[in-house]
Amino acid sequence: MSAETKATNIVWHEATVSKAERESVNGHRGFTVWLTGLSGSGKSTLANMLEKSLWERGVRSYVLDGDNVRHGLNKDLGFSPDDRTENIRRIGEVAALFTEAGIANVTAFISPYRSDRDSVREIMKDGDFIEIYVACELDECEKRDPKGLYKKARAGEIPEFTGISAPYEEPEKAELVVDTTNQKPEESLAVIVDFLDSGGYLSA
């Protein structure tokens, strides 16, 4: 699919309320935490734990989860390379809108292609996109297999499955890496929250 703009006679309208003004009212910055990693690495678990932790601190936050988005916005997309790219392009645009609105936006997507993640980074302002690689050894992801997807992929029931029959390209310039192979979710969460806190993201 192409990201080329097909519509004509359209004009970009600037907002009358700035991102900085929204951040001032919210008491924290607007940003996107982009969790990427293999299925079963713990992305969704961490995303929801992070949202709750931020919310308890008074930070306005929201999770965009891969499966949830495919139930609505991206329900017309499959898992071919082109569809994966379009999936990330669309959600990247949504994440950018959340960020501009001053929300602490947390995403949980495998997003296997480095170029797709870099494309999302490019549409956001410097510092607004925080790529976090949720690293986990494939063997451990398969042991967990919370959705039974690896078993189906090994049986040939799921084509183009990331890590088995489709590639995953590890980030080269992630802002943060948490290794959940042996690290407990609470420990990974503490590392992420500390990064956000020390980076000034949790204050206006």
Summary of the structure (lengths in Angstrom):
residues: 204
radius of gyration: 17.3
end to end distance: 38.1
largest distance: 54.4
contacts: 592
relative contact order: 0.21
helix: 41%
strand: 14%
